[in-house]
């Protein structure tokens, strides 16, 4: 509807009593402050939106652009949902002040669209400044003060961890921590301790410690136990505060080890996070599976697989094979429990001048059936 604009007096199509130009002046597409402030950790580079978060970029200028972008975005109020906004960070400037000096980043905001009642799209441009307030985030503050809420202990059942196992486990755990930190900023390691019986990690996150314990169990098998200790009361909420200790016990055994169970000899064939699998070392080769609780209580290591003798098959019949020990040249007759041929390499276990078939060697693997 045409009429006279009450602001400038021009005759035009009116929107709420104003001509399009005056309406645009009185009704901007967006509101954004001239100065926006955002907290940035001077130690780790994380920044606070609603919560603290790690930057996605790696290059320092990419990180500063990211911080300026989100600081601006979080402070823009659009007056219509269909308005498009472009945020363009410019070169940052550092103001005097030393290590924790304030950094400011000029940003241009361009809004395009129209409000209800307008027929034509319009564009608005505004230059603002983002101030980076350099602080220490809660995670870094806690990390520096050796804060922890969980202790992760890694042990082996009925024995100490070997140096090789410690090295392998420590590498695996630190890789898992790096993955977890992408989702849980508190899943850091505060302290690492090497003990004769195993390794301990003090961690800043209960969830992180539990997650990594499950990862160890999934890869190596074994069992997990958890205990909690009351350490205080939160002053603000009045809730009890606890520290937990999670113990992961990896299996005593490895594939190929000879184990006694129910007064019979068995060879370990495989394992997973829940069970140990074995075969009886007789011509029946019965399959046995045990939970880790049963393994710890009711089995006993007889001999490690890598300590058992390697032999060469020198003769094969329908029901038997004859093998010769590669070191002692002693000859033994064994039940034929799997498909095998002359010249094959096999592992055998010897006890009281009796030899038992463990498995056939193929490359670096033991084949059991």
VEXROKOL-436574 format. One record per residue (C-alpha): residue in three letters; x, y, z. Coordinates in pm, 1 decimal, decimal comma. Example, Ala and Ser with C-alpha at 12.3 -4.5 7.8 and 13.67 -1.06 7.14 Angstrom:
REM residues 2
ala:1230,0:-450,0:780,0
ser:1367,0:-106,0:714,0
END
This chain:
REM residues 369
unk:0,0:0,0:0,0
unk:131,4:341,4:-98,9
unk:156,2:633,5:133,9
unk:387,4:891,5:286,4
unk:675,2:764,8:505,6
unk:637,8:915,4:852,0
unk:1017,0:926,2:889,0
unk:1134,3:1092,5:568,9
unk:805,7:1200,2:408,1
unk:864,2:1032,1:71,5
unk:567,9:869,6:-106,1
unk:632,1:498,3:-163,3
unk:513,3:147,8:-84,3
unk:501,7:142,8:295,9
unk:601,6:-126,8:542,8
unk:466,6:-53,2:890,1
unk:438,5:315,7:792,7
unk:795,5:338,6:657,9
unk:937,5:345,5:307,0
unk:1170,0:52,2:220,2
unk:1484,6:260,6:285,4
unk:1372,8:388,9:623,9
unk:1235,6:47,2:716,3
unk:1575,2:-106,8:643,2
unk:1746,7:159,8:856,6
unk:1509,7:100,0:1147,5
unk:1505,9:-281,0:1110,9
unk:1846,4:-437,3:1048,2
unk:1869,6:-799,0:927,6
unk:2089,1:-894,9:1221,1
unk:2216,1:-763,8:1553,4
unk:2578,3:-821,0:1653,9
unk:2784,7:-631,7:1914,6
unk:3069,2:-406,1:1801,3
unk:3304,5:-593,6:2034,0
unk:3282,3:-966,1:2107,7
unk:3493,2:-1133,6:2377,9
unk:3580,9:-1502,8:2396,0
unk:3791,6:-1691,9:2649,0
unk:4090,9:-1881,0:2505,4
unk:4328,4:-2105,2:2702,4
unk:4684,9:-1979,1:2665,8
unk:4818,2:-2330,5:2737,7
unk:4624,0:-2567,0:2507,9
unk:4450,8:-2329,0:2265,0
unk:4099,3:-2445,6:2350,3
unk:3820,0:-2188,6:2355,6
unk:3490,8:-2153,7:2539,9
unk:3157,5:-2143,4:2365,2
unk:2891,0:-2297,8:2586,4
unk:3157,6:-2545,9:2693,3
unk:3532,8:-2558,8:2641,8
unk:3633,3:-2726,9:2318,1
unk:3948,3:-2804,1:2122,3
unk:4011,4:-2623,6:1793,9
unk:3967,5:-2834,1:1480,6
unk:4252,5:-2672,2:1286,9
unk:4627,8:-2724,4:1325,7
unk:4781,6:-2407,3:1182,4
unk:4780,2:-2113,0:1424,1
unk:4603,9:-1882,4:1177,4
unk:4342,4:-2149,8:1102,7
unk:4279,0:-2177,0:1477,2
unk:4247,1:-1798,8:1520,4
unk:4005,1:-1781,1:1224,5
unk:3802,8:-2065,4:1378,8
unk:3785,5:-1891,6:1716,7
unk:3686,3:-1559,0:1560,7
unk:3424,1:-1728,5:1343,4
unk:3247,1:-1907,2:1627,9
unk:3278,6:-1612,4:1868,3
unk:3101,4:-1399,2:1608,4
unk:2845,6:-1662,6:1511,3
unk:2741,5:-1718,3:1873,7
unk:2672,5:-1345,8:1916,5
unk:2466,0:-1287,4:1601,1
unk:2090,9:-1250,1:1635,9
unk:1911,1:-1302,6:1304,1
unk:1571,9:-1130,9:1267,4
unk:1448,1:-1385,5:1015,7
unk:1542,8:-1753,6:986,2
unk:1609,7:-1728,3:608,6
unk:1879,9:-1462,4:638,3
unk:2222,7:-1578,2:515,8
unk:2526,0:-1463,8:710,5
unk:2887,7:-1464,5:595,4
unk:3161,7:-1421,2:857,4
unk:3504,6:-1309,8:733,0
unk:3788,6:-1297,7:992,5
unk:4087,6:-1075,2:905,7
unk:4449,7:-1071,2:1017,9
unk:4476,5:-1078,5:1398,9
unk:4644,5:-802,7:1598,4
unk:4824,3:-851,6:1929,5
unk:4800,9:-572,3:2180,3
unk:5086,1:-505,8:2426,6
unk:5091,0:-698,2:2752,5
unk:5331,0:-993,5:2747,3
unk:5242,8:-1362,7:2761,7
unk:4873,2:-1315,2:2831,6
unk:4829,9:-1004,1:2617,8
unk:4496,8:-955,0:2450,9
unk:4467,5:-1057,0:2087,2
unk:4202,3:-892,0:1875,1
unk:4072,9:-1009,0:1537,7
unk:3881,4:-775,8:1304,1
unk:3580,3:-950,0:1150,5
unk:3347,0:-847,4:870,8
unk:2989,7:-973,7:891,9
unk:2776,6:-970,6:576,0
unk:2404,0:-1045,6:603,5
unk:2181,1:-1106,3:299,9
unk:1803,6:-1152,9:295,5
unk:1477,6:-978,1:370,4
unk:1240,0:-939,1:660,5
unk:867,6:-1014,3:664,9
unk:686,5:-761,2:446,8
unk:988,5:-672,8:231,6
unk:978,7:-754,8:-140,1
unk:1345,2:-714,2:-223,6
unk:1650,9:-878,5:-66,9
unk:1909,3:-647,6:78,0
unk:2264,7:-674,6:204,3
unk:2411,2:-540,3:526,0
unk:2776,6:-525,5:619,6
unk:2922,8:-462,8:963,2
unk:3280,4:-460,4:1092,7
unk:3334,6:-579,0:1448,0
unk:3630,3:-682,6:1665,5
unk:3672,0:-1014,7:1846,5
unk:3882,5:-992,9:2162,4
unk:4059,0:-1309,4:2278,8
unk:4071,8:-1315,2:2656,9
unk:4369,2:-1535,8:2747,1
unk:4294,0:-1753,0:3050,1
unk:4365,9:-2104,8:3176,5
unk:4091,4:-2355,9:3100,3
unk:3965,6:-2589,8:3378,0
unk:4134,9:-2889,7:3216,0
unk:4481,3:-2731,3:3208,4
unk:4433,1:-2594,5:3558,2
unk:4351,6:-2942,7:3687,7
unk:4627,8:-3104,7:3484,0
unk:4888,7:-2867,6:3631,3
unk:4766,0:-2942,5:3982,9
unk:4797,6:-3323,5:3926,7
unk:4422,2:-3364,2:3947,6
unk:4285,6:-3714,9:3895,1
unk:3965,0:-3905,1:3963,7
unk:4061,6:-4250,7:3838,4
unk:4357,7:-4485,1:3862,7
unk:4392,3:-4739,5:3582,3
unk:4605,1:-5039,7:3679,7
unk:4718,3:-5301,9:3428,1
unk:4832,4:-5638,7:3558,9
unk:4866,7:-5997,6:3439,6
unk:4695,8:-6294,1:3603,2
unk:4924,2:-6492,5:3836,2
unk:5246,5:-6330,5:3711,8
unk:5421,5:-5998,7:3651,0
unk:5408,1:-5816,6:3319,5
unk:5716,0:-5863,3:3101,9
unk:5916,6:-5563,3:2978,9
unk:5791,3:-5633,3:2625,1
unk:5429,0:-5636,1:2744,1
unk:5477,8:-5309,7:2935,5
unk:5620,1:-5139,7:2627,3
unk:5339,8:-5269,1:2403,0
unk:5062,5:-5190,2:2652,0
unk:5192,1:-4839,5:2723,9
unk:5200,0:-4758,2:2352,6
unk:4847,7:-4897,3:2307,1
unk:4708,8:-4708,9:2609,1
unk:4857,3:-4374,7:2502,9
unk:4712,6:-4419,5:2152,7
unk:4370,9:-4486,7:2308,0
unk:4406,7:-4180,5:2533,7
unk:4480,6:-3963,7:2228,5
unk:4161,6:-4092,1:2063,0
unk:3957,1:-4041,9:2378,1
unk:4078,8:-3683,9:2426,0
unk:3897,5:-3589,0:2104,7
unk:3568,2:-3665,1:2282,9
unk:3659,3:-3621,2:2650,0
unk:3893,5:-3331,2:2730,9
unk:3947,8:-3459,0:3085,5
unk:4079,0:-3801,2:2976,6
unk:4440,1:-3695,7:3027,4
unk:4710,9:-3889,3:3211,2
unk:4833,1:-3703,8:3518,6
unk:5087,1:-3959,8:3635,2
unk:5242,5:-4282,0:3505,5
unk:5405,3:-4534,2:3740,6
unk:5599,6:-4847,7:3646,4
unk:5585,7:-5111,3:3919,9
unk:5732,6:-5461,5:3928,3
unk:5382,8:-5610,9:3909,3
unk:5250,2:-5382,6:3633,8
unk:5173,4:-5024,2:3529,9
unk:4950,8:-4751,5:3679,4
unk:4795,2:-4442,5:3521,2
unk:4626,1:-4161,4:3712,4
unk:4361,4:-4002,9:3487,1
unk:4137,2:-3698,4:3493,9
unk:3823,5:-3875,7:3369,7
unk:3635,5:-4175,8:3509,6
unk:3466,4:-4234,4:3174,6
unk:3800,9:-4215,2:2996,1
unk:3960,1:-4467,6:3232,5
unk:3665,4:-4707,3:3192,3
unk:3672,4:-4670,4:2814,0
unk:4043,5:-4748,6:2793,8
unk:4009,4:-5043,7:3031,9
unk:3746,4:-5192,1:2798,2
unk:3976,5:-5131,3:2499,5
unk:4257,4:-5323,9:2673,0
unk:4021,6:-5610,5:2756,6
unk:3884,9:-5619,9:2400,7
unk:4235,6:-5648,3:2257,4
unk:4410,8:-5871,7:2509,4
unk:4129,4:-6048,7:2692,8
unk:4118,8:-6076,7:3070,3
unk:3898,2:-5927,6:3339,7
unk:3816,8:-5586,5:3488,8
unk:3741,3:-5496,0:3848,8
unk:3649,7:-5153,3:3982,7
unk:3644,4:-5004,7:4332,4
unk:3552,9:-4656,2:4456,0
unk:3680,8:-4447,5:4748,4
unk:3507,0:-4146,2:4902,9
unk:3750,1:-3851,3:4903,6
unk:3529,9:-3555,3:4997,8
unk:3213,5:-3355,0:4941,1
unk:3160,2:-3095,8:4668,9
unk:3121,5:-2753,3:4835,4
unk:2878,8:-2625,3:4573,3
unk:2648,9:-2925,5:4522,2
unk:2693,3:-3113,3:4849,8
unk:2745,5:-3438,1:4655,1
unk:2998,7:-3699,3:4760,6
unk:3317,1:-3706,4:4554,7
unk:3484,7:-4036,5:4470,1
unk:3802,2:-4166,2:4314,3
unk:3788,4:-4500,4:4140,3
unk:4051,4:-4767,0:4081,8
unk:4010,3:-4986,9:3775,5
unk:4223,9:-5299,5:3750,8
unk:4261,5:-5477,6:3417,9
unk:4417,1:-5822,5:3446,8
unk:4532,8:-5951,2:3109,7
unk:4560,9:-6329,0:3060,5
unk:4846,0:-6525,7:3207,8
unk:4850,8:-6737,0:2891,7
unk:4924,2:-6697,9:2522,8
unk:4816,3:-6904,6:2223,7
unk:5014,3:-7230,2:2220,1
unk:5070,6:-7246,9:2597,8
unk:5013,1:-7581,8:2770,6
unk:4765,2:-7553,0:3057,7
unk:4630,8:-7793,0:3317,6
unk:4254,6:-7792,6:3378,4
unk:4058,1:-8065,8:3561,3
unk:4382,1:-8267,2:3586,4
unk:4408,5:-8280,5:3205,2
unk:4652,3:-8113,3:2967,5
unk:4513,1:-7853,9:2725,6
unk:4662,3:-7623,9:2463,3
unk:4542,3:-7261,9:2440,8
unk:4404,4:-7199,6:2090,5
unk:4251,3:-6851,7:2114,4
unk:4102,3:-6594,2:2348,9
unk:3879,7:-6288,8:2345,7
unk:3759,2:-6033,2:2598,2
unk:3522,2:-6283,9:2759,9
unk:3668,0:-6632,9:2725,5
unk:3971,8:-6856,0:2683,4
unk:3949,3:-7140,5:2430,7
unk:4149,3:-7464,0:2455,9
unk:4179,1:-7815,3:2313,1
unk:4250,4:-8128,9:2514,0
unk:4591,5:-8272,8:2427,1
unk:4472,0:-8621,4:2340,5
unk:4338,3:-8785,4:2026,2
unk:3987,1:-8651,3:2096,8
unk:4091,9:-8282,5:2089,9
unk:3781,3:-8174,7:2282,4
unk:3705,0:-7802,9:2269,5
unk:3689,5:-7620,1:2602,4
unk:3588,6:-7258,8:2672,0
unk:3625,1:-7090,5:3009,6
unk:3534,7:-6749,2:3147,7
unk:3826,2:-6547,2:3280,0
unk:3706,9:-6598,7:3636,9
unk:3724,6:-6975,5:3583,0
unk:4063,1:-6943,6:3414,9
unk:4208,9:-6754,6:3709,4
unk:4071,1:-6998,0:3968,0
unk:4092,3:-7339,7:3804,4
unk:4379,8:-7348,7:3554,9
unk:4757,1:-7369,2:3588,7
unk:5034,5:-7299,7:3340,4
unk:5238,6:-7612,7:3265,8
unk:5468,8:-7476,7:2996,6
unk:5485,5:-7173,9:2771,9
unk:5431,6:-7244,7:2406,2
unk:5753,1:-7076,8:2294,0
unk:5944,8:-7310,1:2529,6
unk:5796,9:-7625,1:2375,1
unk:6000,1:-7826,1:2125,0
unk:5985,7:-7784,3:1749,5
unk:5992,0:-8112,9:1556,7
unk:5983,5:-8233,3:1197,5
unk:5733,4:-8491,4:1071,1
unk:5931,9:-8781,2:921,5
unk:5652,8:-9034,5:869,2
unk:5273,5:-9032,8:836,8
unk:5029,0:-9323,9:860,2
unk:4651,3:-9335,2:875,3
unk:4635,7:-9296,5:1255,5
unk:4982,5:-9183,6:1361,9
unk:5272,9:-8956,2:1280,8
unk:5639,1:-8991,7:1370,2
unk:5832,4:-8675,9:1451,8
unk:6193,6:-8596,5:1528,9
unk:6289,4:-8326,7:1777,0
unk:6491,2:-8062,4:1588,6
unk:6732,3:-8011,5:1880,7
unk:6773,2:-8353,5:2047,4
unk:6693,2:-8569,2:1739,7
unk:6474,5:-8785,6:1961,2
unk:6192,5:-8960,5:1777,2
unk:5833,0:-8978,5:1901,0
unk:5515,8:-9142,3:1776,3
unk:5200,9:-8930,6:1812,9
unk:4833,5:-8967,2:1735,0
unk:4738,6:-8813,7:1401,5
unk:4481,6:-8553,1:1507,2
unk:4480,3:-8332,0:1196,0
unk:4576,8:-8337,3:829,6
unk:4955,4:-8341,9:812,3
unk:5232,9:-8457,5:578,8
unk:5600,2:-8549,1:589,4
unk:5830,5:-8250,8:627,5
unk:5579,9:-8039,3:819,7
unk:5700,1:-7859,1:1130,8
unk:5504,8:-7918,6:1452,3
unk:5516,6:-7815,5:1817,3
unk:5525,4:-8088,5:2079,1
unk:5517,4:-8093,5:2457,9
unk:5723,0:-8355,5:2642,7
unk:5653,8:-8483,9:2991,5
unk:5787,2:-8796,6:3158,8
unk:5929,1:-8920,3:2826,9
unk:5587,0:-8889,6:2664,9
unk:5529,1:-8642,4:2378,9
unk:5200,0:-8460,4:2314,0
unk:5100,1:-8292,3:1989,9
unk:5034,9:-7917,8:2021,7
unk:4987,4:-7794,0:1666,1
unk:5129,0:-7756,4:1316,2
unk:5351,5:-7457,6:1239,1
unk:5254,7:-7257,9:932,4
unk:5471,2:-6949,8:891,4
unk:5455,1:-6778,8:1230,1
unk:5121,2:-6930,5:1325,9
unk:5019,1:-7245,0:1507,4
unk:4736,0:-7444,6:1345,2
unk:4546,5:-7672,9:1580,7
unk:4297,6:-7858,9:1361,9
END
